[in-house]
Amino acid sequence: MPVVHLLDYVAGNIRSLVNAIEKVGYQVEWVKTPEDVQNAEKLILPGVGHFGHCITQLSNGGFLEPIRKHIASGKPFMGICVGLQVLCEGSAEDPSVPGLGLVPVRLERFDSTTKSVPHIGWNSAKCPSKSPDKYTSLYGLHPQNKYYYVHSYAAPYDEKTLADQGWTVATSTYGDQTFIGAIGRDNVFATQFHPEKSGKAGLRTIESFLNGQSIQILDSPSSQTTASGLTRRVIACLDVRTNDAGDLVVTKGDQYDVREKGAQQSGGQVRNLGKPVDMAKRYYEQGADEVTFLNITSFRNCPVADVPMLEILRRTSETVFVPLTIGGGIRDTIDTDGSRISALDIATMYFKSGADKVSIGSDAVTAAELYYENKCVLSGTTAIETISKAYGNQAVVVSVDPKRVYVNKAEDTTHRTIKTKYPNSAGQEFCWYQCTIKGGREGRDFDVYQLIKAVEAMGAGEILLNCIDKDGSNSGFDIELINDVKSFTTIPVIASSGAGNPGHFEDVFNQTTTDAALGAGMFHRNEYTVKDVKDYLASKGLLVREFEN
């Protein structure tokens, strides 16, 4: 089996990249020393997180000069995400640290006044068209395909400068900003997107690089959409826990109650909807843009290194090539042997097992309360801060579980209120959204605005916005909650709770500026498939990613 060398400087989820490389028929050998770079024929540099941190890590390890020599020798080199950024002259993320200077641009941060930052989701990577019926394919990139991006800084597209230096560029757009999605010249190829998380389209790109298929002129597709821009993300969520027999199952509850009701329904047993790995693969094959696992028991009596979710992630990442998020148990803890394990350590285990993002729930509320008690001074020690510092904001999702508290008028509470179109049975037209912990079982004197502003300051990169009132209702998303949250935060929001049919996804995308929408029970019960939802959205003129069979 042919070999490719992979340089891992502790860059987050490397397992999925290894799985993708092996999927296309190559074997991975790790670069552990600068001398290993000299022996590499094909070299890949993946990366997530902070530009300056990446460059510093490579410099301290003695890798920068060997990488330069490898590229200068004409041997194949591929950079992924921050692995592309290090090829540039520098970045606004850390102006004091220079890049390799191979690509003559400096990275800029996306403008967050008109769009969410980080830029997260499926977007294009298109080369300029040579003629109406032809297109340039740079390492297997197709204009009708979408690729998975997650970043706050991007290399602006300077067509003349790049063309003068011989670069072929595939561009992407986010709002009014055009940036480099992928770039190639001679033996060098780099992508801002993550090909290992871009489904079959991404696997084709990796295979094309490894097989040396750099640039091809192909017939333009006639029957498939080539619309540019960020698609509407549809996410499948799986609540995972142990049932009464000790087996891991996917379950789903009403108002977070996951047990069957009545003597005629399994005697109150945990609702078993299927096996996590099998269901994740099914949703991937239906076209899910991401898969989220929520570990709703946290396996409290299990040694951390043997947490069953680690094995679920390892097995899932072998066949599912879209982003995986894991939530539950991401906190400082004491292991069964009495040793202390930090939230960062636990997150690292999940990333090494195949996760791309971790989701933090109850602990985020506790951390936010302490943040305000400390007069809005960051401690630097919370799970959100430590994980985002090590792996980047985009690796940290905060799961918010609010419920409505109705009041007669806004002045009756110190919390942020809305005037709702849906008064309660007492006729009260104002409500505030109370944060809860412990799976919704305990309410706090703390609202969603307070929580999100705090975790935004700590470094959260995405909000998973649930709604206890809507959970299990199949009545649609809480549009009022989503619009309120989007009015005061610039980080991406995933709408959750209440989806019961494809029309609910259309509603939330048309009536709010949510960045993604999540479904669970309607998929688990086989009432609708992910493909049903995406086909419906496409029929309504909304841009979605088409899944390749």
N, C-alpha and C positions, 0 to 999 in steps of 0.2 A: 504494500500500500504506500503511495507517495506521501511525502512528509511536508508539513508546513510548520514553521516556528512561530510561536505566540509569545509576545512579551507582556506579562501581566505585572503591572506595578500597583496591584491592589485596586482594581478598577470597577468593583461591583460585581455584577452577574457575568462571569466568564463562562460558566457552565453551558449556557445556551449557545454561545459562540462555538465552543468545543463540539457540542452536539450537532450544530449546523455544519461545521467543517467535516465531521465524520459522516454526516448524512449524505454529503456530496462525494464521498469516497476518498478522503484524505485522513492522515493520521497526524495528531498534534504532538509536537515536542516543545517543551517549555524552555524559554530563554531565562536562565537564572543568573548568568554573569555576562559582563561585556564581551568576554571571549566567545560566548555562545552565539552572539550576533554575527561574528566573523564566519562561523560555520553554517549559518543559515543560508539557504537558497531562496526560499520564499518567506517573507517576514510580515507579520500582521501586528499592528499596534492598536489595540482597542482602548477606549477611555470613556469615563463618565466623570462628572463633577467639575472641579475648579481648574481653569487653565493654568494658573500659577502653581497650584499644588502638583499638577501633572508634570510640568516642566521641571520643577524643583526636585520631585521624586526621581525623574529620569537623570537629571544632572547629578544628584547625590549618589545615585547608583552607578555612575560612570557610563551611562548608556547613550548620551547625546552624540558624542563623536562617532562611536561605532554605527549608530543609525545613519549619520551623515555619510559615512564611508560606504555603507551598504547601498544607499540610494545612488551615490556617485559611481559605484561599480557597475550599475545597470541591472542589478538583481531586483526581482519583483518585490515591491513594498506596498502594503495597504494600511491605511489609517481609518479608524472608525470613530465617529463622533469627536471627542476631544483629540483623538488620533489624527483627525483632519486639521483641527485647530492648531496643533503644535507645528504644522508645516507653514503656518502664516507668519507674518512679521511680528505680530503681537496681538494683544486683546485688551479691550477696555475693562475686562474683568480683573486684570492685574497689570496695569500699565508699566510697572517696574520690571517685569519679567519678559525678555525677548523670546520670540519663537525661533524656529529654524530658518525662517525667511525664504523658504522655497516658493511659496505662493505670495505674490506681492500685494497683499491686502492686510488690513488690521480689523479684527473682529469688533463688532458693535453690539450693544444690548438692544433687544427689541423694545420698541416704544410701547409702554404699558398704558398709555392714556386712552388708547382706542381698542386695545385687545388684551387678552390674558397673557401673562408671562409667568412661567415658562410656556413656550410653544410646545404643546404636547398633542400628538396624534398623527394621523395618516395624511400625508401630503405628497405632492408630485416631485419628480426629478426628471426634468425634460431638457434635452439638448435642442439648440436652435434648429429649426427645420431647414433642410437643404433644398427641398422643393415640395409642392403640395402633396405629392404622392410618395414621398420618401422621408425617412427620419434617421437620425444618427443614434445608434445604440451604443452607449458607453458601458462596457462590461455588462451587457445584458439588460440595461435599463430600458423600459418600454414606456411610452408616453401615456398609455391607458392605465398603468399600474400606480398604486400608491405605496408609500414606504413610511415606516414609523420613525418619527422624530421626537426628541425630547431634549430641549435646550433653551437657554435664555440669551445666549450670545451667538451671532452668526457672522459669516464672512460675506460682506456685501459684494454684489456682482458688478465688477468693473470690466465690461466686455472688451474694450479696446486693449487695455493693459494686459489682461489675461491672454487674449488672442495673440498679441504681439510676442508673448513669451511662450507660445506654443501649447497653451493649456486648452483642453476640451472641457467644457463645463456643462453640467446639467443643473438647471436652476429650479428653485422653488419660490413661491410667494406666500407671505403671511401678511394679510392686510395690504398695505401699500408698499411693503418692503420686499424686494427681490434679493435673494441670497443664494449662495452656493450650496446646492444639495449634494452634488458629487463633482469630482474633478479628476482629470487624468492627463498624464503626459509621459510618453515613453514607458518606463518601468514603474511609474508611481500612479497609484489610484487611491482615492480617499472619499469617504462618504460622511456627510453630517448625520444622516439617518443611520439606524441600526439594522443592517441587512438580516442579522440573525433573529430579529424580531419583526420582520416584514413579510412573514408567510412565504409562500412559494416564490413570489417575485424576488424576495430578498435572498433566498437560497440560490436562485438562478444567478444573481449578481456575484455571490461568493464563488460559485462554481466557475463562472466566466473568468474571474480574476485568477483563480488557481490554475485554470487551463489555458491562460494567456490569450483569451478572446477579447481583445481590448476594444476595438472600434469596428462596428459594422454598419453599413448603410442598408436599411431594410424598407420594405413596403409599409406605408402607413396603414394602421388598422382602419377599416371602413365602418365596422358595425359597433365598435365599442367607444364609450365616452373617453374623451381626452381632456375633460374639464380640469383646470388647474385649481389649486387651493385646498384648504384643510377640509377634510370630510367630517360628517357627523359620526361620532364614535358611539357604537352600541356595545355595551359591556355585559357579559354574563357573570353573575355572582353566585358563588356556592357557599352556603353556610355548612361548615363541617364540624362534626362532633362525634364522640363515641356514643353508640346506642347502649341499651341495657345489657347486651351480650358482649360489649367491649370492642365491637367492630366500628371502624370509621365509616360514617355514612354522610351523604348530603341530606340535609333536612331543611325544612322551611316552616316558619311559625306564623301565627296570627298575633300581632302585638308581642312578638318575641316568645310566644309560648309554642314550643316545638313538639308537644305531646298530643297524640291522638285523643279525641274526646269520646267518652262513653264506653260502656262495657262491650258494645258491639264493634268497636274500632280499636282492635289490638290491645284492649285493656289499659289504655293510657301509655302505651309504649312510645318511645321516641319515633317520630315520623321518619321513615326511611325512603328516600326518593332515588337512591342509587349510589354507585361508587364514585368517589371524587375524581380519580384519574380518568376513568372511562367517560364520565360526563364532561370533563374539561376538553378531552379530545373531540367529543361529539360537537361541542359548541365551536371549537376551532374550525372543524370541518364545515360547519354551517356558516362560517364567516364572522364569528365574534372578533371584534377589534382588540379586546383584552379579556382576560379571565381573572377574576378576583376570588380568592379563597378567604373566608372569614372563619377563623378557628374560634368557635364560640364556647369552648370549654377550657382552652389554653393548656390542657393536659398537665394540670398542676402537680400531680404526684409522679411525674416522669422525669428522669434525668434529662437535662437540657439537650445534651448531644444526641439523645435518642428520641427527641420529640417526633411523633409520627408525621407531622407536617413536613419535616425535612425530607422524608422519603417520598411523600406525595409530590413535593416540588421536583425532586430529582427525577422521578418517573414521568411526571407531566412534561418537563422541559425536554424530554427526549423526542416527543412527537408534536408538541404544541409550540409553534414558532411565532407567537405574539406575546406582548407583555403580560407578565404574571405579577399580581399583587397578593401579598399575604398580610392578614390582620389578625390580631389576638396574641397576647403574651409578649408583646414587644416592650419590655420594661426591665428595670433592674430587678434581679431576683437572687434568691439563695438556692443553689442546686441541692439535690438530695444528699450530697456528701458534705454539705455545709459551706461550700465555697461560694463566693460572691461572683455573680456574672452580670455584667452591665447590659443595658439595652442595646448599646452599640455592638457588643459581642454577639448578642442574639440576632441582631439584624445582619451582621456579617455572616453568621451561619446560614441564614435564609438566602442571602445573596449568593453565597457559594453553592447553594443547593438548587438555584434556578430562579429565584425571585428577582424582579426588577425594581419593585417598590414595596415598602412596608407601610401598613396602615396602623395608626395609633388612635385609640378611642378614649376610654375613661382616663387614662394617664394624661392625655392632653388637657382635659378639663382640670385635673388637679394641678398640673403645671401652670395653666393659665391663671388659676386662682392665686397661686403663689406669686406669679409675675406681678399681679396688681397689688398684692400685699407688700411686695418689695418696690412699690412705686414705679412700676414699669421698667425696672432694671433687669436685664437678662442675667441669669446665673451662670450660663455656659455649661451647665451640667445636665440639663433635661435631655430626655431621649430625642426629642425633635432637634435640639441644637447639636448634639454630638453626632447624630447620624447624618444630618444635612451637611455638617462641616466636613465629614469624611467622604460622603458619597454624592453630595450635591442636593439642592433643594428638591429636584425632581424625583428623588428617591423616597421622599417622605410624604405620605398622604395622612391627613387627619380626618377621621371618621366622626361626624357630628350626629348625635342622636337627640334631636329636640322634640318637644311636644308643646302644643298650644296651651297657654294659660289666659283665659278670658278675663277682661276687666270692663267696668262700665265706661271709663274714659281714660285717655292716655295719662292724665295726671294722677291716676290712682296707683301708678307704679313708677319706679325709677328706671325700669328697663325700657329698651327700645321697643316700641309698639308699631303695629300696622292697623289700619282700619280695614277689616276684612269684608268681603262680599258674602261671607258665610257665617252669620251670627250663630251663637250656640242656642240651646233650647230656652235659655233665659233671656234671649234677645240681645245679649251683649255683642257689640260690633267692634270692639277693640281687643287685641290679644298681643301677647309677647311670646317669644319662643324660648322655652326653658331648656337649658342643657341638662342631660341626664347622664348617669354613669351606670355601670354594671348591667349593660344590656337593656337599659331603659327602666330598670327596677327602682332607681333612686334619683329623684330630682334635686337640682341644686339651685340656690338663689343666684343664678348666673345665666346670662342670655347668650344667644348665638353671636350677636355682634361682638360682645366682649371676648368670647372665645376665639373667633376668627381673627380679630385684630391682634390678639396676643400670639397665636400660633404663626401668623404671618410674620410677626417680628422675630419669632424664634427660628424661622427658616423652613416652614412647611411649604411644599410646592404644589399641593393640590388638596381640594376639599371634597370628601365623599359626603354629600349632604343627604342624610336620611330624614325621615319624618315618622315618628312613632304613631301619630294619628292616622297616617296613610298605610302603614305597613300591613301587608296581607289583605288590604281592602279591595284591590283590583279596580279602584275607582279613578286612577290617574295620579300624576305627580302633584305635589303641593306647589302650584305655580306661584302663589303669592310669596311663599317662603323663598323660593329660588330667585325670584326677581328682587326681593329685598336684599338677599345676600349678594347677588351680582352687582347691586348698586353701590356696595361699599368695599368690595375686594377686587383686586386685580389678578389674583391667582386663579387657575382653572378650577371649575366646579363640576362635579359629577352628580347629576340628579339621580336620586334613589328613592325607593319606597312608593308603591301604589300602582306600578305598571301592570295592566291586565290585558291589553291588546295593542296592536301596532298603532292605532290611532292615538294612544296616549303618548307615544314617542313623537309623533307628528306634532301634537299639541305642545309638548315641552320645548321642542326645537323651534317652533314658530312663535310661541308666546313668551319665550325667555331667551336669554343669550347664554344659556348653559353650554358648557364645552363638551359634555358627554351625557349619556343617559344609561341607566343600568336596569336590567331585568333579572328576575330570579324565578319565582314560583310559576309564572306563565310558561317559562321554558322547561322547568323541571317536570311540570305536569303534562308536557307535550301538547299543550293547548295551541301554542305557536312556536315556530322555530326562529332562531336568530335570522335566518334567511328570509322568513316571512316578513319580519319587521323591516329588514333592509330593502327588500323588494317593494314593500309598501311605501317606504320613505322615498325611494327613487321614483316611484310612480307619481309622487306628489311634488317632484322637482327638487328634492333635497339631495345634496351630493353625499354619496356613501361609497365606501370601498367595495369593489366587486371582488369576491373570492375566486381564486383560480382553482379549478378542479384538477 
